[in-house]
């Protein structure tokens, strides 16, 4: 928790809700904007290294968006699906792992 205008705030809940006022106030990227940025990178990698094996080492939020590039959430808003997917630390994931859950 952190203080916002002298009120205790649950920062994780605020981020999960994608409150536009909070996102703008603290210059936080929306999940849709983040997904667009990661998808742009994935498209570039696909073009440049077509049919090659690629290792991506990144934080869990980036790995989630890489997965969503290939298999976007169906019947669910991106920011909700994002927080429902759990990525473990120091684990190797493949595209086949996208179909988890």
C-alpha positions in Angstrom: 0.0 0.0 0.0 1.0 3.6 -0.5 -0.5 6.9 0.3 -2.4 9.0 -2.2 -3.8 12.3 -0.9 -3.5 11.1 2.7 -5.6 8.0 2.1 -4.3 4.4 2.2 -4.7 2.9 -1.3 -4.4 -0.7 -2.5 -2.2 0.0 -5.5 -2.7 -3.5 -7.0 -6.4 -3.1 -7.0 -6.1 0.3 -8.7 -3.9 -1.2 -11.4 -6.2 -4.2 -11.9 -9.2 -1.8 -12.4 -7.3 0.2 -15.1 -8.7 3.4 -13.6 -7.8 6.0 -16.3 -7.4 8.8 -13.8 -4.8 6.8 -11.8 -3.1 5.6 -14.9 -2.7 9.1 -16.3 -1.8 10.7 -13.0 1.1 8.2 -12.5 2.0 7.8 -16.2 1.1 4.1 -16.2 0.6 2.4 -19.5 -2.7 0.6 -20.1 -2.5 -3.1 -20.7 -3.8 -2.5 -24.3 -1.0 0.0 -25.0 1.5 -2.4 -23.4 0.1 -5.3 -25.5 0.5 -3.2 -28.7 4.1 -2.4 -27.9 4.9 -6.1 -27.2 3.0 -7.2 -30.3 5.1 -4.8 -32.4 8.2 -6.4 -31.1 6.9 -9.9 -31.6 6.0 -9.1 -35.3 9.5 -7.7 -35.8 11.0 -10.9 -34.3 8.8 -13.1 -36.5 9.9 -11.3 -39.6 13.6 -11.1 -38.7 14.0 -14.6 -37.3 11.3 -16.6 -39.1 11.5 -20.3 -38.3 14.3 -19.8 -35.8 14.2 -20.7 -32.1 14.1 -17.5 -30.0 14.7 -17.2 -26.3 13.0 -14.2 -24.6 14.2 -13.4 -21.1 11.8 -10.9 -19.5 9.7 -10.1 -16.5 6.4 -12.0 -16.2 4.3 -9.1 -17.5 6.2 -9.1 -20.8 6.0 -12.9 -21.1 2.2 -12.7 -20.5 1.9 -10.2 -23.3 4.0 -12.4 -25.6 1.6 -15.2 -25.0 -1.4 -12.9 -25.6 0.1 -11.9 -28.9 -0.4 -15.4 -30.2 -3.5 -16.3 -28.3 -5.4 -13.1 -27.3 -8.0 -13.5 -24.5 -11.4 -14.4 -25.7 -14.6 -13.1 -24.0 -12.4 -11.2 -21.5 -10.9 -7.8 -21.3 -7.1 -7.8 -21.6 -6.4 -6.3 -18.2 -8.6 -8.9 -16.5 -7.1 -11.8 -18.4 -3.6 -10.4 -17.7 -4.1 -10.6 -13.9 -5.6 -14.1 -14.1 -2.5 -15.6 -15.8 0.2 -16.5 -13.4 3.8 -16.8 -14.5 6.3 -18.4 -12.1 9.8 -17.1 -11.6 12.7 -18.8 -13.3 10.6 -21.1 -15.4 11.0 -21.9 -19.1 7.7 -21.5 -21.0 7.1 -22.4 -24.6 4.3 -21.4 -26.9 2.6 -24.7 -26.1 2.3 -23.5 -22.5 -0.1 -20.8 -23.7 -2.9 -23.3 -23.6 -2.6 -23.6 -19.8 -5.7 -23.4 -17.7 
